[in-house]
């Protein structure tokens, strides 16, 4: 794992379980974004973008991951546009993925945990390609 994660533990859980419920999704999202907020690289970007709207963001993320992992279709929206104009690049996505994987691995195990990490990688990859394309062609995404 990347050197910036050595010794970093955002989670203090004595047991591991599978991701099975909305409560599990909330634990994952809350723990992960708690780590993001403290992170020197990602924290300032999220704080600048979200300001005092963290609760709205977390609620949206509960719905997103509940839809993706549990098949309960509570999320509607387009995840990419809010990210399109962020000042992020490969190092930010690598850090986001490392923190996400660490959080999942410290809280959960099993098929849904593996799926969460796989989907996060695919989403990060797609977002990076789209952001690079928009920057290269000086385009703005449709909102």
Residue pairs with C-beta under 8 A, 6 or more apart in sequence:
1 98
1 102
2 94
2 95
2 98
4 41
4 95
4 98
5 98
5 99
5 102
8 102
9 106
10 31
10 32
10 34
10 35
10 38
10 99
10 102
10 103
10 106
11 31
11 35
11 102
11 103
11 106
11 107
13 106
13 107
16 106
16 107
16 108
16 109
17 24
17 107
17 108
17 109
17 110
18 24
18 108
18 109
18 110
18 111
18 112
18 113
19 25
19 28
19 69
19 70
19 108
19 110
19 112
19 113
19 116
20 70
20 112
21 70
22 62
22 66
22 70
22 72
24 108
25 62
25 65
25 66
25 69
25 70
26 62
27 107
28 65
28 103
28 104
28 107
28 108
28 116
29 58
29 61
29 62
29 65
30 58
31 103
31 107
32 99
32 100
32 103
33 46
33 54
33 57
33 58
33 61
35 99
35 102
35 103
36 42
36 43
36 46
36 96
36 99
37 43
37 46
37 47
37 54
39 95
39 99
41 91
41 92
41 95
42 92
42 95
42 96
42 99
45 86
45 87
45 88
45 92
49 82
49 86
50 57
60 75
60 77
62 74
63 74
63 75
64 75
64 77
64 79
65 116
66 72
66 74
66 75
67 73
67 74
67 75
68 75
68 116
68 119
69 112
69 115
69 116
69 119
70 112
79 123
80 126
80 127
80 130
80 141
81 141
81 142
81 143
83 127
83 131
84 130
84 131
84 134
84 140
84 141
85 140
86 131
88 131
90 128
93 124
93 127
93 128
96 124
97 120
97 121
97 124
100 116
100 117
100 120
101 117
101 120
104 113
104 116
104 117
105 113
107 113
108 116
130 141
133 139
134 140
134 141
